[in-house]
Amino acid sequence: MQLIAAAVLQDDEWVQSFLAQSREILKRAHDKVAVALTALQLPFQKASAGLFIYVDMVELLPEYSWEGEEALTEVLFNEGGIVLTPGRAQFSSTPGSFRICTVWNSEEAMDVAVERIKKVVSRVRERGWVQV
């Protein structure tokens, strides 16, 4: 297996093609989520590409606390079927930041995830936490 990997990595043309394709996939995934977050007016850490987007959802918390972040995490999962990494799990100093992994799933799955995020954010904004 190592010999096969070594042979593949010695093929400069293949490596350059692979890296270019990977960069394009990363950029498309990042841009898809960034466009949705911008439309939702949710602040996020800007980047040209990457594996994750860090989004500030503090305005959606029922209260500004780690418990509020946990409550939003549960709503995202239970109501939207979305798994985002909450700030506390990333050793954030303040509640409300979430990490979205943009490349683990297919483009089609990311389309579904973006729609689910929109649905949950809209629901929380329209109804507040009383009816969520």
N, C-alpha and C positions, 0 to 999 in steps of 0.2 A: 504494500500500500504506500509506504513512504517513497519507494522508487517511482511509482506512478505520479505521486504528488510532486516530487522533485522534477520529473520530466515535464509535467504540465507547467510548472512555474518557470522553467527555463525557456519556454516558448514566449518570447517578449511580445510578439504580435497578439497572441491569445490573451496574455495578461493585460495588455493595454485595452483590448476590446472588452474584456470582462470588467475592468475597472470603470471604463466609460459607461458601460451598460448599468453597472451598479450605482454609479453617481446619478444617472438619469432616473432610475427607479427611486432612489432616496429623495431626489428633488421633487418628483411627481407626487410622491406620498406626502412629503412635507407640505408642498404647496396646496394640496387638496384640503388638508386639515387647517392650514393657515388661512385660507380663503373662508372656510366655514367659521372659524373663530373670529375673524374680522367682521363678517356679516352679523355675528351674534354680539359684537362689541365686547368680547371677552379679551382682556389683555393677555398677551403671551410673549415669551422670550423669542425675539426675532432671530432667525438664522437663515442661511441659504439652503441648507439641507440638514440631514442628521437622522438619528434613530428615534429621537424623542422630541416632543414639544412640551414645554412647561407653560401651563396656563394658570392664570390667576382667577379663581372662582370664588373669591372671598365674598363678593356681593350676593352670592347665592346661598351662603351659609345661613341657617336659621338663627345662629348666634356665633359671635366671633370667639371660637374656642376650638380645642381639639375635638370636643364632643360634637360641635357643629360640623366640623369637617367629616367626622365619622358618620354623622347623619346624612350628609350629602353623598358620601361614598355609598351608603346603603341605598339611597334613592336612585343613584345612577345605576347601580347593579339591579335592584329589585324592579324598578319601574322601566328602566331603559335597556337592561341586559348588557350594560357596559362595565368593563373593568378598567378603571384608571388607578394609577398609583397615587395615593394621597401624600401630601407633604410630610406628614408625620413619619411615614415609612421611609422617607428620604432624608430624614433628620433636618427638615426645614425649621427655621427659627420661628415661623409664624404659620398659623393655620390658613387653609384656603388654596394652596397651590397644589396642582395635580400634574402628573406626568402622563402624557399620551404617547404610547408606542406607535409609531407611524409605519413600521415596516414588517412587523411580525406576520401580518395577515395579507391576503390578496388585495388587489385594488378593489375588487367587488365587495369584499368584507369591509374595507375602509369606507366605501360609500355608505354601507349600511350603518356602520359605527357613527359616521358624521350625521346621518339623519337621526339616529337615536339620541345623540348628544343634543342636537337642535330641539328635538321633542321634549327632552327632560328640562333643558334650560328654559324653553318657552313655557312649559307647564309651571315651573317654579316661579317664573316672573309673573305670569298671569294670575295664578291662584294663590301665590304665597305658600307658606308652610302649613297653613291651617288645613288645606284640602289635599296636600300631597300624600 
